[in-house]
Structures are given as C-alpha cells and as structure tokens.
Amino acid sequence: MKHFLKSPAHYKSWLETPSESTPALNFGRDLHCYVLERDLFESSYIEAISVDRRTKAGKAEWAEFQAMAKDKTIISPDDQQLIKTMDEALRSHAVANSLLYASKGENEREIYWKNQVYGFGCKCKPDRINFDFDITIDLKTAEDASPKGFAKSAANYGYDIQAAWYPSGIHTLYPGRFQQFVFVVIEKKPPHCIGIYRASDEMVMSGQAKIRDILPRYAECLESGMWPGYDTEIQDIQWPKWASNF
C-alpha cells in the first residue's frame, strides 16, 4: 500500500522487482524471529564462524562452513549478541514483558480475507495478537524510540496504514475484538530504551483515509491491467513554503 500511494506504477515495479533488503531490515527481521518465533530462530539461524576470508585457508574454511550451514540464515556474532541483549531488555521492561512474553497470544499469524466491496484477496500478518489484553502488537526497532522520535518515524514509514489495516483483517476472525493497536519500540543502541505507544484515533483515521483512497484505485488497476505513474498533464510546481524567501 505504501508503494501504491506513490503511484500504481511504483507498486507494480516493486511487486515485480522487489528492492534488495538492507542491513537494518535484515536485523529487524532477525530480532522479530528471535523474540516472536524462538523455535524457528533456533532451527533456521546459525552463528557465523570467525575466519579471515582474505586468506586461502580462511576462504576454504568459510566455504566449508557455508556448505554445512546449507539453507540456514547466517548471522554475525555481533548481531547475535545484540539481539540477545535487546531481548533481555524487552523481558526486563515490565510492560513489554507483559505484552510480548507473559500473557496469552499468537505470534506471526497470517490472516487472509476477501474484500467485500471489490472481491480481491487481502492479507495481513500481525506480529502478535494478545488475547489477555485484547490488543494487536507490532514490534519495532528504532534509532529513536522517544515519543517525538517514534511519531516522526511512524509518519515517515506509513505506520498509520498498519494501524488501520491489521485490525480490519483481525476482525474477520474475531469480530469486535482487538480494537487497540500498540507499538513496542526498542532502540538498537545502548541502553536499549523502550517506548510503548498506542495508535491514536487520529493515526488510525489517517490510515483508514489512505486505505479508502487506495482500494478502488487498486481494483481499477486490476481490472484494466493499467498501472499509471504520475499525472500526464503539465502541472504547476507546488513550491514548498520553507523554500520561499519573500
């Protein structure tokens, strides 16, 4: 949806040629797996060995290690230790521990449903559905987990769409439940401070407005097979106020 908001052409391009993952995205994925799917982490990740791959012997040892690892995800010792440290920070935080570990819930549940207006399939995969507190939880890593810092990130990365979209899918399974959407945000750098934020009504309404704009346009693109970019007409530049000096 975030790609489609830029233009249908950007969405189609992303769908056909997904952008390469970044170290930050990979780390977030690895932390999620460790915190939310520990059994999967233990079975599908392996810590890298320490060898000098600039030498002939080191290259050979690394090749042997890769063959032994097979299809497991190789994680650096530094990242492995950082993930463990962040997990300990989450467990030591009273509210984060209660939301993520010490209560009944379901992690990484894939939910599928059909849009009742346009008929196409929809999907969401919330990090955690917490049954004890009747809320949906999204785990985030951040450079700045302060209220102001995370609010800025949430706006920049379109987290309002998540806050509106996930509950709409969850309600197909649990009508009337899980009305609240909560972000558990942990900083990657020491002291790994944690912020817990409920999506405000304003945030959810913002996401809902974007979704209402996207869905009919997406349905039209599916039907026509056309995925347009920007407006083809000549337009006036909307000059930003901060750039004006008069």
ZAFIMI-368714 format. One record per residue (C-alpha): residue number from 0; residue in one letter; y, z, x. Coordinates in steps of 0.05 Angstrom, whole numbers, padded with zeros to 5 digits. Each point is the difference from the previous one (the first is absolute). Layout:
N
<rec nr="NUM" rest="a" py="Y" pz="Z" px="X"/>
...
***
This chain:
246
<rec nr="0" rest="m" py="00000" pz="00000" px="00000"/>
<rec nr="1" rest="k" py="00048" pz="00016" px="00057"/>
<rec nr="2" rest="h" py="-00012" pz="-00070" px="00028"/>
<rec nr="3" rest="f" py="00008" pz="-00032" px="-00069"/>
<rec nr="4" rest="l" py="00067" pz="00035" px="-00009"/>
<rec nr="5" rest="k" py="00027" pz="-00040" px="00059"/>
<rec nr="6" rest="s" py="-00026" pz="-00064" px="-00031"/>
<rec nr="7" rest="p" py="-00066" pz="-00028" px="-00028"/>
<rec nr="8" rest="a" py="-00003" pz="-00045" px="00062"/>
<rec nr="9" rest="h" py="00001" pz="00061" px="00046"/>
<rec nr="10" rest="y" py="-00056" pz="00032" px="-00041"/>
<rec nr="11" rest="k" py="-00044" pz="-00062" px="00003"/>
<rec nr="12" rest="s" py="00012" pz="-00007" px="00075"/>
<rec nr="13" rest="w" py="-00018" pz="00074" px="00010"/>
<rec nr="14" rest="l" py="-00063" pz="-00008" px="-00042"/>
<rec nr="15" rest="e" py="-00024" pz="-00061" px="00038"/>
<rec nr="16" rest="t" py="00020" pz="00022" px="00070"/>
<rec nr="17" rest="p" py="00005" pz="00076" px="00001"/>
<rec nr="18" rest="s" py="00045" pz="00026" px="00056"/>
<rec nr="19" rest="e" py="-00032" pz="00033" px="00059"/>
<rec nr="20" rest="s" py="-00006" pz="00075" px="-00004"/>
<rec nr="21" rest="t" py="00046" pz="00043" px="00042"/>
<rec nr="22" rest="p" py="-00018" pz="00062" px="00040"/>
<rec nr="23" rest="a" py="00038" pz="00042" px="-00051"/>
<rec nr="24" rest="l" py="-00040" pz="-00029" px="-00058"/>
<rec nr="25" rest="n" py="-00065" pz="00008" px="00038"/>
<rec nr="26" rest="f" py="00015" pz="00073" px="00015"/>
<rec nr="27" rest="g" py="00018" pz="00014" px="-00072"/>
<rec nr="28" rest="r" py="-00066" pz="-00031" px="-00022"/>
<rec nr="29" rest="d" py="-00039" pz="00040" px="00051"/>
<rec nr="30" rest="l" py="00033" pz="00066" px="-00021"/>
<rec nr="31" rest="h" py="-00014" pz="-00016" px="-00073"/>
<rec nr="32" rest="c" py="-00073" pz="-00011" px="00016"/>
<rec nr="33" rest="y" py="-00006" pz="00065" px="00039"/>
<rec nr="34" rest="v" py="00035" pz="00042" px="-00052"/>
<rec nr="35" rest="l" py="-00026" pz="-00032" px="-00064"/>
<rec nr="36" rest="e" py="-00067" pz="-00030" px="00020"/>
<rec nr="37" rest="r" py="-00026" pz="00042" px="00057"/>
<rec nr="38" rest="d" py="-00072" pz="-00023" px="-00007"/>
<rec nr="39" rest="l" py="00022" pz="-00072" px="00005"/>
<rec nr="40" rest="f" py="00042" pz="00015" px="00061"/>
<rec nr="41" rest="e" py="-00058" pz="00033" px="00035"/>
<rec nr="42" rest="s" py="-00045" pz="-00059" px="-00013"/>
<rec nr="43" rest="s" py="00048" pz="-00057" px="00011"/>
<rec nr="44" rest="y" py="00045" pz="00022" px="00058"/>
<rec nr="45" rest="i" py="-00015" pz="00011" px="00073"/>
<rec nr="46" rest="e" py="00045" pz="00029" px="00054"/>
<rec nr="47" rest="a" py="00015" pz="-00047" px="00057"/>
<rec nr="48" rest="i" py="-00027" pz="00016" px="00069"/>
<rec nr="49" rest="s" py="00048" pz="00007" px="00059"/>
<rec nr="50" rest="v" py="-00010" pz="-00058" px="00049"/>
<rec nr="51" rest="d" py="00046" pz="-00042" px="00044"/>
<rec nr="52" rest="r" py="-00006" pz="-00068" px="-00033"/>
<rec nr="53" rest="r" py="00039" pz="-00031" px="00057"/>
<rec nr="54" rest="t" py="-00061" pz="00005" px="00045"/>
<rec nr="55" rest="k" py="-00064" pz="-00040" px="-00003"/>
<rec nr="56" rest="a" py="-00042" pz="00063" px="-00010"/>
<rec nr="57" rest="g" py="00047" pz="00026" px="-00053"/>
<rec nr="58" rest="k" py="-00002" pz="-00066" px="-00038"/>
<rec nr="59" rest="a" py="-00076" pz="00001" px="00001"/>
<rec nr="60" rest="e" py="-00003" pz="00072" px="-00024"/>
<rec nr="61" rest="w" py="00049" pz="-00015" px="-00056"/>
<rec nr="62" rest="a" py="-00040" pz="-00061" px="-00022"/>
<rec nr="63" rest="e" py="-00062" pz="00043" px="-00002"/>
<rec nr="64" rest="f" py="00037" pz="00053" px="-00041"/>
<rec nr="65" rest="q" py="00025" pz="-00053" px="-00050"/>
<rec nr="66" rest="a" py="-00071" pz="-00026" px="-00008"/>
<rec nr="67" rest="m" py="-00025" pz="00071" px="-00013"/>
<rec nr="68" rest="a" py="00057" pz="00012" px="-00050"/>
<rec nr="69" rest="k" py="-00019" pz="-00062" px="-00039"/>
<rec nr="70" rest="d" py="00043" pz="-00004" px="-00063"/>
<rec nr="71" rest="k" py="00029" pz="00070" px="00005"/>
<rec nr="72" rest="t" py="00075" pz="00009" px="00006"/>
<rec nr="73" rest="i" py="00019" pz="00020" px="00071"/>
<rec nr="74" rest="i" py="00053" pz="00054" px="00002"/>
<rec nr="75" rest="s" py="00036" pz="00025" px="00062"/>
<rec nr="76" rest="p" py="-00010" pz="00072" px="00022"/>
<rec nr="77" rest="d" py="00075" pz="00013" px="-00009"/>
<rec nr="78" rest="d" py="00000" pz="-00026" px="-00072"/>
<rec nr="79" rest="q" py="-00064" pz="00039" px="-00015"/>
<rec nr="80" rest="q" py="00031" pz="00064" px="00025"/>
<rec nr="81" rest="l" py="00065" pz="-00013" px="-00037"/>
<rec nr="82" rest="i" py="-00037" pz="-00012" px="-00065"/>
<rec nr="83" rest="k" py="-00038" pz="00065" px="00008"/>
<rec nr="84" rest="t" py="00064" pz="00037" px="00015"/>
<rec nr="85" rest="m" py="00034" pz="-00029" px="-00062"/>
<rec nr="86" rest="d" py="-00060" pz="00017" px="-00043"/>
<rec nr="87" rest="e" py="00004" pz="00072" px="00025"/>
<rec nr="88" rest="a" py="00075" pz="00000" px="-00018"/>
<rec nr="89" rest="l" py="-00016" pz="-00024" px="-00070"/>
<rec nr="90" rest="r" py="-00054" pz="00054" px="-00008"/>
<rec nr="91" rest="s" py="00048" pz="00053" px="00025"/>
<rec nr="92" rest="h" py="00053" pz="-00019" px="-00051"/>
<rec nr="93" rest="a" py="-00013" pz="00041" px="-00063"/>
<rec nr="94" rest="v" py="00021" pz="-00054" px="-00050"/>
<rec nr="95" rest="a" py="-00028" pz="-00060" px="00037"/>
<rec nr="96" rest="n" py="-00066" pz="00037" px="00010"/>
<rec nr="97" rest="s" py="-00003" pz="00017" px="-00074"/>
<rec nr="98" rest="l" py="00014" pz="-00072" px="-00021"/>
<rec nr="99" rest="l" py="-00044" pz="-00037" px="00050"/>
<rec nr="100" rest="y" py="-00058" pz="00047" px="00017"/>
<rec nr="101" rest="a" py="-00007" pz="00063" px="-00041"/>
<rec nr="102" rest="s" py="-00003" pz="-00029" px="-00070"/>
<rec nr="103" rest="k" py="-00042" pz="-00048" px="-00040"/>
<rec nr="104" rest="g" py="00017" pz="-00073" px="00006"/>
<rec nr="105" rest="e" py="-00022" pz="-00070" px="00015"/>
<rec nr="106" rest="n" py="00023" pz="-00038" px="00062"/>
<rec nr="107" rest="e" py="00010" pz="-00075" px="00009"/>
<rec nr="108" rest="r" py="-00024" pz="-00019" px="-00069"/>
<rec nr="109" rest="e" py="00007" pz="-00074" px="-00014"/>
<rec nr="110" rest="i" py="00022" pz="-00012" px="-00072"/>
<rec nr="111" rest="y" py="-00002" pz="-00067" px="-00034"/>
<rec nr="112" rest="w" py="00029" pz="-00019" px="-00068"/>
<rec nr="113" rest="k" py="00024" pz="-00060" px="-00039"/>
<rec nr="114" rest="n" py="00073" pz="-00008" px="-00018"/>
<rec nr="115" rest="q" py="00003" pz="00001" px="-00076"/>
<rec nr="116" rest="v" py="00059" pz="-00048" px="-00006"/>
<rec nr="117" rest="y" py="-00016" pz="-00054" px="00051"/>
<rec nr="118" rest="g" py="-00075" pz="00009" px="00009"/>
<rec nr="119" rest="f" py="-00004" pz="-00001" px="00076"/>
<rec nr="120" rest="g" py="-00038" pz="00053" px="00040"/>
<rec nr="121" rest="c" py="00036" pz="00059" px="00032"/>
<rec nr="122" rest="k" py="-00020" pz="00050" px="00054"/>
<rec nr="123" rest="c" py="00023" pz="00064" px="00031"/>
<rec nr="124" rest="k" py="-00030" pz="00047" px="00051"/>
<rec nr="125" rest="p" py="00034" pz="00069" px="-00001"/>
<rec nr="126" rest="d" py="-00011" pz="00044" px="00061"/>
<rec nr="127" rest="r" py="-00020" pz="00059" px="-00043"/>
<rec nr="128" rest="i" py="-00006" pz="00017" px="-00073"/>
<rec nr="129" rest="n" py="00005" pz="00076" px="-00005"/>
<rec nr="130" rest="f" py="-00036" pz="00026" px="-00061"/>
<rec nr="131" rest="d" py="00021" pz="00073" px="00008"/>
<rec nr="132" rest="f" py="00074" pz="-00015" px="00002"/>
<rec nr="133" rest="d" py="-00003" pz="-00063" px="-00043"/>
<rec nr="134" rest="i" py="00041" pz="-00041" px="00049"/>
<rec nr="135" rest="t" py="-00008" pz="-00062" px="00043"/>
<rec nr="136" rest="i" py="00011" pz="00009" px="00075"/>
<rec nr="137" rest="d" py="00022" pz="-00049" px="00053"/>
<rec nr="138" rest="l" py="-00006" pz="00020" px="00073"/>
<rec nr="139" rest="k" py="00054" pz="-00029" px="00046"/>
<rec nr="140" rest="t" py="00015" pz="00004" px="00074"/>
<rec nr="141" rest="a" py="00074" pz="-00003" px="00020"/>
<rec nr="142" rest="e" py="00047" pz="00006" px="00057"/>
<rec nr="143" rest="d" py="00045" pz="00042" px="-00044"/>
<rec nr="144" rest="a" py="-00032" pz="00040" px="-00057"/>
<rec nr="145" rest="s" py="00065" pz="00035" px="-00020"/>
<rec nr="146" rest="p" py="00024" pz="-00009" px="-00072"/>
<rec nr="147" rest="k" py="00055" pz="-00048" px="00022"/>
<rec nr="148" rest="g" py="-00042" pz="-00036" px="00051"/>
<rec nr="149" rest="f" py="-00060" pz="-00011" px="-00046"/>
<rec nr="150" rest="a" py="00045" pz="-00022" px="-00059"/>
<rec nr="151" rest="k" py="00028" pz="-00054" px="00045"/>
<rec nr="152" rest="s" py="-00070" pz="-00023" px="00021"/>
<rec nr="153" rest="a" py="-00025" pz="00002" px="-00073"/>
<rec nr="154" rest="a" py="00057" pz="-00046" px="-00021"/>
<rec nr="155" rest="n" py="-00009" pz="-00047" px="00060"/>
<rec nr="156" rest="y" py="-00075" pz="-00007" px="-00009"/>
<rec nr="157" rest="g" py="-00003" pz="-00005" px="-00075"/>
<rec nr="158" rest="y" py="-00037" pz="00065" px="-00013"/>
<rec nr="159" rest="d" py="00031" pz="00001" px="-00069"/>
<rec nr="160" rest="i" py="-00047" pz="-00057" px="-00019"/>
<rec nr="161" rest="q" py="-00059" pz="00043" px="00022"/>
<rec nr="162" rest="a" py="00026" pz="00059" px="-00041"/>
<rec nr="163" rest="a" py="00002" pz="-00043" px="-00062"/>
<rec nr="164" rest="w" py="-00061" pz="-00045" px="00011"/>
<rec nr="165" rest="y" py="-00054" pz="00050" px="00019"/>
<rec nr="166" rest="p" py="00008" pz="00044" px="-00062"/>
<rec nr="167" rest="s" py="-00003" pz="-00062" px="-00044"/>
<rec nr="168" rest="g" py="-00068" pz="-00016" px="00028"/>
<rec nr="169" rest="i" py="-00025" pz="00072" px="00000"/>
<rec nr="170" rest="h" py="00019" pz="00006" px="-00074"/>
<rec nr="171" rest="t" py="-00051" pz="-00054" px="-00016"/>
<rec nr="172" rest="l" py="-00054" pz="00050" px="00021"/>
<rec nr="173" rest="y" py="00035" pz="00065" px="-00018"/>
<rec nr="174" rest="p" py="00049" pz="-00012" px="-00058"/>
<rec nr="175" rest="g" py="00058" pz="00048" px="00000"/>
<rec nr="176" rest="r" py="-00019" pz="00034" px="00065"/>
<rec nr="177" rest="f" py="00028" pz="-00002" px="00071"/>
<rec nr="178" rest="q" py="00072" pz="-00011" px="-00021"/>
<rec nr="179" rest="q" py="00028" pz="00027" px="00065"/>
<rec nr="180" rest="f" py="-00001" pz="-00038" px="00066"/>
<rec nr="181" rest="v" py="00007" pz="00041" px="00064"/>
<rec nr="182" rest="f" py="00010" pz="-00022" px="00072"/>
<rec nr="183" rest="v" py="-00028" pz="00043" px="00056"/>
<rec nr="184" rest="v" py="00039" pz="-00022" px="00061"/>
<rec nr="185" rest="i" py="-00016" pz="00021" px="00072"/>
<rec nr="186" rest="e" py="00039" pz="-00016" px="00063"/>
<rec nr="187" rest="k" py="-00038" pz="-00032" px="00057"/>
<rec nr="188" rest="k" py="00037" pz="00038" px="00054"/>
<rec nr="189" rest="p" py="-00004" pz="00075" px="00013"/>
<rec nr="190" rest="p" py="00009" pz="00048" px="-00033"/>
<rec nr="191" rest="h" py="-00030" pz="-00046" px="-00054"/>
<rec nr="192" rest="c" py="00044" pz="00026" px="-00056"/>
<rec nr="193" rest="i" py="-00022" pz="-00015" px="-00071"/>
<rec nr="194" rest="g" py="00039" pz="-00017" px="-00062"/>
<rec nr="195" rest="i" py="-00027" pz="00001" px="-00071"/>
<rec nr="196" rest="y" py="00038" pz="-00044" px="-00049"/>
<rec nr="197" rest="r" py="-00009" pz="-00014" px="-00074"/>
<rec nr="198" rest="a" py="00021" pz="-00070" px="-00022"/>
<rec nr="199" rest="s" py="00062" pz="00011" px="-00043"/>
<rec nr="200" rest="d" py="00010" pz="-00031" px="-00069"/>
<rec nr="201" rest="e" py="00053" pz="-00045" px="00032"/>
<rec nr="202" rest="m" py="-00049" pz="-00023" px="00054"/>
<rec nr="203" rest="v" py="-00055" pz="-00016" px="-00051"/>
<rec nr="204" rest="m" py="00049" pz="-00036" px="-00046"/>
<rec nr="205" rest="s" py="00022" pz="-00042" px="00060"/>
<rec nr="206" rest="g" py="-00072" pz="-00019" px="00014"/>
<rec nr="207" rest="q" py="-00014" pz="-00015" px="-00073"/>
<rec nr="208" rest="a" py="00061" pz="-00046" px="-00004"/>
<rec nr="209" rest="k" py="-00024" pz="-00039" px="00060"/>
<rec nr="210" rest="i" py="-00070" pz="-00006" px="-00029"/>
<rec nr="211" rest="r" py="00028" pz="-00025" px="-00067"/>
<rec nr="212" rest="d" py="00037" pz="-00054" px="00039"/>
<rec nr="213" rest="i" py="-00061" pz="-00019" px="00042"/>
<rec nr="214" rest="l" py="-00056" pz="-00005" px="-00051"/>
<rec nr="215" rest="p" py="00026" pz="-00058" px="-00044"/>
<rec nr="216" rest="r" py="00022" pz="-00039" px="00061"/>
<rec nr="217" rest="y" py="-00068" pz="00011" px="00032"/>
<rec nr="218" rest="a" py="-00035" pz="-00023" px="-00063"/>
<rec nr="219" rest="e" py="00043" pz="-00062" px="-00001"/>
<rec nr="220" rest="c" py="-00017" pz="-00016" px="00072"/>
<rec nr="221" rest="l" py="-00074" pz="00009" px="-00014"/>
<rec nr="222" rest="e" py="00004" pz="-00048" px="-00059"/>
<rec nr="223" rest="s" py="00042" pz="-00053" px="00034"/>
<rec nr="224" rest="g" py="-00028" pz="00005" px="00070"/>
<rec nr="225" rest="m" py="00072" pz="-00002" px="00025"/>
<rec nr="226" rest="w" py="00024" pz="00056" px="00047"/>
<rec nr="227" rest="p" py="00075" pz="-00012" px="00010"/>
<rec nr="228" rest="g" py="00044" pz="00029" px="00054"/>
<rec nr="229" rest="y" py="00074" pz="00012" px="-00006"/>
<rec nr="230" rest="d" py="00047" pz="-00034" px="-00050"/>
<rec nr="231" rest="t" py="00006" pz="-00074" px="00015"/>
<rec nr="232" rest="e" py="00073" pz="-00004" px="-00023"/>
<rec nr="233" rest="i" py="00060" pz="00010" px="00045"/>
<rec nr="234" rest="q" py="00025" pz="00071" px="-00007"/>
<rec nr="235" rest="d" py="00059" pz="00040" px="00023"/>
<rec nr="236" rest="i" py="-00015" pz="00051" px="00055"/>
<rec nr="237" rest="q" py="00003" pz="00070" px="-00028"/>
<rec nr="238" rest="w" py="00043" pz="00028" px="00057"/>
<rec nr="239" rest="p" py="-00019" pz="00073" px="00015"/>
<rec nr="240" rest="k" py="00055" pz="00051" px="-00009"/>
<rec nr="241" rest="w" py="-00013" pz="00032" px="00067"/>
<rec nr="242" rest="a" py="00016" pz="-00066" px="00035"/>
<rec nr="243" rest="s" py="00068" pz="-00009" px="-00032"/>
<rec nr="244" rest="n" py="00062" pz="00018" px="00040"/>
<rec nr="245" rest="f" py="00054" pz="-00012" px="-00052"/>
***
